[in-house]
Amino acid sequence: MEDSAPRPIRSVFAWLVGASQVLGLLAVVLTGVWMGHYRGGFAWDGSAQEFNLHPLCMVLGLVFLHGDAILVYRVFRNEPKRNVKLLHGIIHLLALIMSIIGFVAVFDFHRAGKIPDMYTLHSWCGMATLVLFCIQWVMGLMFFLFPVASSWLRASYLPIHVFCGLVLLVMAIGSCLLGITEKLLFSITSTYSQFASEGVLANILGIVLVCFGVLLGYLITKEEYRRPPNPEEESLSVHFKTLTEGGSSTF
């Protein structure tokens, strides 16, 4: 299926998508270097090394994979919608799994070290983001991938679903920024103001996360990059509605 967008728009879009992937992967790599090189690596034994899985999994899951799951509707804008929905749901499932691993790691570390849970702004925002992400994923399954709601209800909920996806991305990046600052203040308070290399790397990570979010927001909201209407899919949707609800094919 050919893309109806003018060639200059397709070219700019491709470069912007490529840049978003570079930024997203860079954020994951920087997080891995920070936790691996400066914080002692990774483990699953209740130690500080287990905590290090938390930031890595959250950046990978709730930011990078979540952003890419949203972006598939722009990248594969001319592919069959059912296939894109499936890919969207699978990537979000992977993001959810990574996020849960990250949350289990930090709670396990706190329990082993007898550290209080859920008292910082970062933990409140992070927990709210994960809970809402889970709800968003379940609602997506019920309304779009394996729809149990009427076509009218799905059409009404779709703008809310899209809006919530963007809000969750903003919340995830905001939680990451809070977590970066919190970790630096807990770990290198005495040297942070002296431009310690760990602090500089973490600050750069924060800037990369913001740039990733801004670029994804631009790609997702720009009208020229939206998925074009597909008459064949729309006719099939109307036909399905007529068969299942006994409604008219006209609005």
DRENNUTI-845242 format. One record per residue (C-alpha): x, y, z; residue in one letter. Coordinates in Angstrom, 1 decimal, decimal comma, always signed. Last residue first. Example, Ala and Ser with C-alpha at 12.3 -4.5 7.8 and 13.67 -1.06 7.14 Angstrom:
<vomars>
vomar c1 +13,7 | c2 -1,1 | c3 +7,1 | r s
vomar c1 +12,3 | c2 -4,5 | c3 +7,8 | r a
</vomars>
This chain:
<vomars>
vomar c1 -25,0 | c2 +8,0 | c3 +10,6 | r f
vomar c1 -25,7 | c2 +5,4 | c3 +7,8 | r t
vomar c1 -25,0 | c2 +1,7 | c3 +8,0 | r s
vomar c1 -28,2 | c2 +1,2 | c3 +10,1 | r s
vomar c1 -28,0 | c2 -0,7 | c3 +13,3 | r g
vomar c1 -28,6 | c2 -4,4 | c3 +13,9 | r g
vomar c1 -26,0 | c2 -4,4 | c3 +16,6 | r e
vomar c1 -23,7 | c2 -7,2 | c3 +15,6 | r t
vomar c1 -24,3 | c2 -7,4 | c3 +11,8 | r l
vomar c1 -24,8 | c2 -3,6 | c3 +11,3 | r t
vomar c1 -21,7 | c2 -2,9 | c3 +13,4 | r k
vomar c1 -19,6 | c2 -5,4 | c3 +11,4 | r f
vomar c1 -20,8 | c2 -3,7 | c3 +8,2 | r h
vomar c1 -19,8 | c2 -0,3 | c3 +9,5 | r v
vomar c1 -16,4 | c2 -1,6 | c3 +10,5 | r s
vomar c1 -15,9 | c2 -3,3 | c3 +7,2 | r l
vomar c1 -16,9 | c2 -0,1 | c3 +5,4 | r s
vomar c1 -14,4 | c2 +1,9 | c3 +7,5 | r e
vomar c1 -11,6 | c2 -0,6 | c3 +6,9 | r e
vomar c1 -12,2 | c2 -0,4 | c3 +3,1 | r e
vomar c1 -12,5 | c2 +3,4 | c3 +3,2 | r p
vomar c1 -9,1 | c2 +3,8 | c3 +5,0 | r n
vomar c1 -8,8 | c2 +7,2 | c3 +6,7 | r p
vomar c1 -5,1 | c2 +8,3 | c3 +6,9 | r p
vomar c1 -3,0 | c2 +7,5 | c3 +10,0 | r r
vomar c1 -1,8 | c2 +10,8 | c3 +11,3 | r r
vomar c1 +1,6 | c2 +12,1 | c3 +10,2 | r y
vomar c1 +0,2 | c2 +15,3 | c3 +8,5 | r e
vomar c1 -1,8 | c2 +16,1 | c3 +11,6 | r e
vomar c1 +1,1 | c2 +16,5 | c3 +13,9 | r k
vomar c1 +0,1 | c2 +15,1 | c3 +17,3 | r t
vomar c1 +2,0 | c2 +11,9 | c3 +17,4 | r i
vomar c1 +5,2 | c2 +13,1 | c3 +15,8 | r l
vomar c1 +5,3 | c2 +16,2 | c3 +17,9 | r y
vomar c1 +4,7 | c2 +14,3 | c3 +21,2 | r g
vomar c1 +7,3 | c2 +11,8 | c3 +20,2 | r l
vomar c1 +9,9 | c2 +14,6 | c3 +19,7 | r l
vomar c1 +9,0 | c2 +16,3 | c3 +23,0 | r v
vomar c1 +9,2 | c2 +13,0 | c3 +24,9 | r g
vomar c1 +12,5 | c2 +12,0 | c3 +23,4 | r f
vomar c1 +13,9 | c2 +15,5 | c3 +24,1 | r c
vomar c1 +12,8 | c2 +15,2 | c3 +27,8 | r v
vomar c1 +14,4 | c2 +11,8 | c3 +28,1 | r l
vomar c1 +17,6 | c2 +13,0 | c3 +26,6 | r v
vomar c1 +17,7 | c2 +16,0 | c3 +29,0 | r i
vomar c1 +17,3 | c2 +13,6 | c3 +31,9 | r g
vomar c1 +20,0 | c2 +11,3 | c3 +30,7 | r l
vomar c1 +22,3 | c2 +14,4 | c3 +30,3 | r i
vomar c1 +21,6 | c2 +15,2 | c3 +34,0 | r n
vomar c1 +22,5 | c2 +11,6 | c3 +34,9 | r a
vomar c1 +25,8 | c2 +11,7 | c3 +33,0 | r l
vomar c1 +26,7 | c2 +15,1 | c3 +34,7 | r v
vomar c1 +25,9 | c2 +13,7 | c3 +38,1 | r g
vomar c1 +28,0 | c2 +10,6 | c3 +37,6 | r e
vomar c1 +30,9 | c2 +12,8 | c3 +36,3 | r s
vomar c1 +30,8 | c2 +14,9 | c3 +39,4 | r a
vomar c1 +29,9 | c2 +18,5 | c3 +38,5 | r f
vomar c1 +31,0 | c2 +19,9 | c3 +41,9 | r q
vomar c1 +27,4 | c2 +20,5 | c3 +43,0 | r s
vomar c1 +26,9 | c2 +16,7 | c3 +42,9 | r y
vomar c1 +29,9 | c2 +16,0 | c3 +45,1 | r t
vomar c1 +28,5 | c2 +16,0 | c3 +48,6 | r s
vomar c1 +25,0 | c2 +14,8 | c3 +47,7 | r t
vomar c1 +26,3 | c2 +11,9 | c3 +45,7 | r i
vomar c1 +24,0 | c2 +9,0 | c3 +46,4 | r s
vomar c1 +20,7 | c2 +10,2 | c3 +48,0 | r f
vomar c1 +20,7 | c2 +13,5 | c3 +46,1 | r l
vomar c1 +21,6 | c2 +11,8 | c3 +42,8 | r l
vomar c1 +18,9 | c2 +9,1 | c3 +43,3 | r k
vomar c1 +16,2 | c2 +11,8 | c3 +44,1 | r e
vomar c1 +17,2 | c2 +13,8 | c3 +41,0 | r t
vomar c1 +17,0 | c2 +10,8 | c3 +38,7 | r i
vomar c1 +13,8 | c2 +9,7 | c3 +40,3 | r g
vomar c1 +12,1 | c2 +13,0 | c3 +39,8 | r l
vomar c1 +13,2 | c2 +13,0 | c3 +36,2 | r l
vomar c1 +11,9 | c2 +9,5 | c3 +35,7 | r c
vomar c1 +8,6 | c2 +10,4 | c3 +37,2 | r s
vomar c1 +8,3 | c2 +13,3 | c3 +34,8 | r g
vomar c1 +9,1 | c2 +10,9 | c3 +31,9 | r i
vomar c1 +6,5 | c2 +8,5 | c3 +33,0 | r a
vomar c1 +3,9 | c2 +11,2 | c3 +33,6 | r m
vomar c1 +4,5 | c2 +12,7 | c3 +30,1 | r v
vomar c1 +4,2 | c2 +9,2 | c3 +28,6 | r l
vomar c1 +1,0 | c2 +8,6 | c3 +30,6 | r l
vomar c1 -0,5 | c2 +11,9 | c3 +29,4 | r v
vomar c1 +0,2 | c2 +10,8 | c3 +25,8 | r l
vomar c1 -1,5 | c2 +7,5 | c3 +26,2 | r g
vomar c1 -4,4 | c2 +9,2 | c3 +28,1 | r c
vomar c1 -5,1 | c2 +11,4 | c3 +25,1 | r f
vomar c1 -5,2 | c2 +8,5 | c3 +22,7 | r v
vomar c1 -7,5 | c2 +6,5 | c3 +25,0 | r h
vomar c1 -9,8 | c2 +9,5 | c3 +25,6 | r i
vomar c1 -10,0 | c2 +10,2 | c3 +21,8 | r p
vomar c1 -10,9 | c2 +6,4 | c3 +21,3 | r l
vomar c1 -13,6 | c2 +6,3 | c3 +24,1 | r y
vomar c1 -16,4 | c2 +7,8 | c3 +22,0 | r s
vomar c1 -15,6 | c2 +5,6 | c3 +19,0 | r a
vomar c1 -15,4 | c2 +2,5 | c3 +21,1 | r r
vomar c1 -18,8 | c2 +3,4 | c3 +22,8 | r l
vomar c1 -20,5 | c2 +3,8 | c3 +19,4 | r w
vomar c1 -18,9 | c2 +0,6 | c3 +18,1 | r s
vomar c1 -20,4 | c2 -1,3 | c3 +21,1 | r s
vomar c1 -18,1 | c2 -2,6 | c3 +23,7 | r a
vomar c1 -16,6 | c2 -6,1 | c3 +24,0 | r v
vomar c1 -13,7 | c2 -5,4 | c3 +21,6 | r p
vomar c1 -10,7 | c2 -7,8 | c3 +21,6 | r f
vomar c1 -8,0 | c2 -5,4 | c3 +20,3 | r l
vomar c1 -10,1 | c2 -2,2 | c3 +20,6 | r f
vomar c1 -12,3 | c2 -1,7 | c3 +23,6 | r f
vomar c1 -11,4 | c2 -4,6 | c3 +25,9 | r m
vomar c1 -7,7 | c2 -4,8 | c3 +25,1 | r l
vomar c1 -7,3 | c2 -1,0 | c3 +25,2 | r g
vomar c1 -9,2 | c2 -0,8 | c3 +28,5 | r m
vomar c1 -6,7 | c2 -3,4 | c3 +29,9 | r v
vomar c1 -3,7 | c2 -1,4 | c3 +28,7 | r w
vomar c1 -5,1 | c2 +1,9 | c3 +30,0 | r q
vomar c1 -5,8 | c2 +0,4 | c3 +33,4 | r i
vomar c1 -2,3 | c2 -1,0 | c3 +33,6 | r c
vomar c1 -0,8 | c2 +2,4 | c3 +32,6 | r f
vomar c1 -3,0 | c2 +4,1 | c3 +35,2 | r l
vomar c1 -1,5 | c2 +1,9 | c3 +37,9 | r v
vomar c1 +2,0 | c2 +2,3 | c3 +36,6 | r l
vomar c1 +1,8 | c2 +6,1 | c3 +36,4 | r t
vomar c1 +0,2 | c2 +6,4 | c3 +39,8 | r a
vomar c1 +3,0 | c2 +4,3 | c3 +41,3 | r m
vomar c1 +5,6 | c2 +6,4 | c3 +39,7 | r g
vomar c1 +4,0 | c2 +9,7 | c3 +40,7 | r c
vomar c1 +3,8 | c2 +8,6 | c3 +44,3 | r w
vomar c1 +7,3 | c2 +7,0 | c3 +44,3 | r s
vomar c1 +8,8 | c2 +10,2 | c3 +42,9 | r h
vomar c1 +7,0 | c2 +12,4 | c3 +45,4 | r l
vomar c1 +8,6 | c2 +10,4 | c3 +48,2 | r t
vomar c1 +7,0 | c2 +8,4 | c3 +51,0 | r y
vomar c1 +6,1 | c2 +5,2 | c3 +49,1 | r m
vomar c1 +8,2 | c2 +2,6 | c3 +50,9 | r d
vomar c1 +10,3 | c2 +2,8 | c3 +54,0 | r p
vomar c1 +13,8 | c2 +1,0 | c3 +53,9 | r i
vomar c1 +14,2 | c2 -2,2 | c3 +55,8 | r k
vomar c1 +17,2 | c2 -3,1 | c3 +53,6 | r g
vomar c1 +15,7 | c2 -6,3 | c3 +52,3 | r a
vomar c1 +12,2 | c2 -4,8 | c3 +52,1 | r r
vomar c1 +13,5 | c2 -1,8 | c3 +50,3 | r h
vomar c1 +15,4 | c2 -3,9 | c3 +47,8 | r f
vomar c1 +12,4 | c2 -6,1 | c3 +47,2 | r d
vomar c1 +10,2 | c2 -3,0 | c3 +46,7 | r f
vomar c1 +12,8 | c2 -1,6 | c3 +44,1 | r v
vomar c1 +13,1 | c2 -4,8 | c3 +42,2 | r a
vomar c1 +9,3 | c2 -5,5 | c3 +42,2 | r v
vomar c1 +8,7 | c2 -2,1 | c3 +40,6 | r f
vomar c1 +11,3 | c2 -2,6 | c3 +37,9 | r g
vomar c1 +10,0 | c2 -6,1 | c3 +37,1 | r i
vomar c1 +6,5 | c2 -4,6 | c3 +36,8 | r i
vomar c1 +7,8 | c2 -2,0 | c3 +34,4 | r s
vomar c1 +9,5 | c2 -4,5 | c3 +32,2 | r m
vomar c1 +6,3 | c2 -6,6 | c3 +32,0 | r i
vomar c1 +4,1 | c2 -3,5 | c3 +31,3 | r l
vomar c1 +6,5 | c2 -2,4 | c3 +28,5 | r a
vomar c1 +6,4 | c2 -5,9 | c3 +27,0 | r l
vomar c1 +2,6 | c2 -5,7 | c3 +27,1 | r l
vomar c1 +2,6 | c2 -2,3 | c3 +25,5 | r h
vomar c1 +4,7 | c2 -3,7 | c3 +22,7 | r i
vomar c1 +2,3 | c2 -6,5 | c3 +22,2 | r i
vomar c1 -0,8 | c2 -4,2 | c3 +22,2 | r g
vomar c1 +0,6 | c2 -1,8 | c3 +19,6 | r h
vomar c1 +1,7 | c2 -4,8 | c3 +17,5 | r l
vomar c1 -1,8 | c2 -6,2 | c3 +17,6 | r l
vomar c1 -3,4 | c2 -2,9 | c3 +16,9 | r k
vomar c1 -1,0 | c2 -2,4 | c3 +13,9 | r v
vomar c1 -2,0 | c2 -5,8 | c3 +12,5 | r n
vomar c1 -5,8 | c2 -5,0 | c3 +12,9 | r r
vomar c1 -5,2 | c2 -1,7 | c3 +11,2 | r k
vomar c1 -3,9 | c2 -3,1 | c3 +8,0 | r p
vomar c1 -0,7 | c2 -1,2 | c3 +7,1 | r e
vomar c1 -0,8 | c2 +2,3 | c3 +5,8 | r n
vomar c1 +0,1 | c2 +4,2 | c3 +9,0 | r r
vomar c1 +2,8 | c2 +1,8 | c3 +10,0 | r f
vomar c1 +5,1 | c2 +4,5 | c3 +11,4 | r v
vomar c1 +2,3 | c2 +6,7 | c3 +12,7 | r r
vomar c1 +0,2 | c2 +4,0 | c3 +14,4 | r y
vomar c1 +3,5 | c2 +2,4 | c3 +15,6 | r v
vomar c1 +4,4 | c2 +5,6 | c3 +17,5 | r l
vomar c1 +2,2 | c2 +4,8 | c3 +20,5 | r i
vomar c1 +3,9 | c2 +1,4 | c3 +21,1 | r a
vomar c1 +7,2 | c2 +3,2 | c3 +20,5 | r d
vomar c1 +6,5 | c2 +5,6 | c3 +23,3 | r g
vomar c1 +5,5 | c2 +2,8 | c3 +25,7 | r h
vomar c1 +8,7 | c2 +0,9 | c3 +24,7 | r l
vomar c1 +11,0 | c2 +3,8 | c3 +25,4 | r f
vomar c1 +9,3 | c2 +5,5 | c3 +28,4 | r v
vomar c1 +7,3 | c2 +3,0 | c3 +30,6 | r l
vomar c1 +9,4 | c2 +0,0 | c3 +29,7 | r g
vomar c1 +13,0 | c2 +0,8 | c3 +29,0 | r l
vomar c1 +13,2 | c2 +3,8 | c3 +31,3 | r v
vomar c1 +11,3 | c2 +1,9 | c3 +34,0 | r m
vomar c1 +13,4 | c2 -1,3 | c3 +33,6 | r c
vomar c1 +16,7 | c2 +0,6 | c3 +33,8 | r l
vomar c1 +15,6 | c2 +2,7 | c3 +36,7 | r p
vomar c1 +14,5 | c2 -0,3 | c3 +38,7 | r h
vomar c1 +17,2 | c2 -2,8 | c3 +37,8 | r l
vomar c1 +19,7 | c2 -0,7 | c3 +39,8 | r n
vomar c1 +17,7 | c2 -1,6 | c3 +42,9 | r f
vomar c1 +18,9 | c2 -5,2 | c3 +42,5 | r e
vomar c1 +22,5 | c2 -3,9 | c3 +42,6 | r q
vomar c1 +21,7 | c2 -2,2 | c3 +45,9 | r a
vomar c1 +21,1 | c2 -5,6 | c3 +47,4 | r s
vomar c1 +17,9 | c2 -7,6 | c3 +47,6 | r g
vomar c1 +19,5 | c2 -10,5 | c3 +45,7 | r d
vomar c1 +18,6 | c2 -10,0 | c3 +42,0 | r w
vomar c1 +21,7 | c2 -8,5 | c3 +40,6 | r a
vomar c1 +22,9 | c2 -5,6 | c3 +38,5 | r f
vomar c1 +25,9 | c2 -3,4 | c3 +38,2 | r g
vomar c1 +27,9 | c2 -1,4 | c3 +40,8 | r g
vomar c1 +26,3 | c2 +2,1 | c3 +40,9 | r r
vomar c1 +28,7 | c2 +4,1 | c3 +38,7 | r y
vomar c1 +29,4 | c2 +1,6 | c3 +35,8 | r h
vomar c1 +26,3 | c2 -0,5 | c3 +35,7 | r g
vomar c1 +23,6 | c2 +1,9 | c3 +37,0 | r m
vomar c1 +24,9 | c2 +4,9 | c3 +35,1 | r w
vomar c1 +25,9 | c2 +2,8 | c3 +32,0 | r v
vomar c1 +22,5 | c2 +1,1 | c3 +31,9 | r g
vomar c1 +20,7 | c2 +4,4 | c3 +32,3 | r t
vomar c1 +22,8 | c2 +6,0 | c3 +29,5 | r l
vomar c1 +22,0 | c2 +3,0 | c3 +27,3 | r v
vomar c1 +18,3 | c2 +3,2 | c3 +27,8 | r v
vomar c1 +18,3 | c2 +7,0 | c3 +27,2 | r a
vomar c1 +20,4 | c2 +6,5 | c3 +24,1 | r l
vomar c1 +17,9 | c2 +3,9 | c3 +22,8 | r l
vomar c1 +15,1 | c2 +6,5 | c3 +23,2 | r g
vomar c1 +17,1 | c2 +9,3 | c3 +21,6 | r l
vomar c1 +18,3 | c2 +7,2 | c3 +18,7 | r v
vomar c1 +14,7 | c2 +5,9 | c3 +18,2 | r q
vomar c1 +13,3 | c2 +9,5 | c3 +18,2 | r s
vomar c1 +15,9 | c2 +10,6 | c3 +15,7 | r a
vomar c1 +14,9 | c2 +7,8 | c3 +13,3 | r g
vomar c1 +11,3 | c2 +8,8 | c3 +13,7 | r v
vomar c1 +12,2 | c2 +12,4 | c3 +12,9 | r l
vomar c1 +14,3 | c2 +11,4 | c3 +9,9 | r w
vomar c1 +11,5 | c2 +9,2 | c3 +8,5 | r a
vomar c1 +8,9 | c2 +12,0 | c3 +9,1 | r f
vomar c1 +11,1 | c2 +14,5 | c3 +7,3 | r v
vomar c1 +11,4 | c2 +12,2 | c3 +4,3 | r s
vomar c1 +7,7 | c2 +11,4 | c3 +4,2 | r r
vomar c1 +6,8 | c2 +15,0 | c3 +4,4 | r i
vomar c1 +9,2 | c2 +15,8 | c3 +1,5 | r p
vomar c1 +7,7 | c2 +12,9 | c3 -0,5 | r r
vomar c1 +4,1 | c2 +14,1 | c3 -0,3 | r p
vomar c1 +1,8 | c2 +11,9 | c3 +1,8 | r a
vomar c1 -0,3 | c2 +9,3 | c3 +0,0 | r s
vomar c1 +1,7 | c2 +6,3 | c3 +1,3 | r d
vomar c1 +1,5 | c2 +3,4 | c3 -1,0 | r e
vomar c1 +0,0 | c2 +0,0 | c3 +0,0 | r m
</vomars>
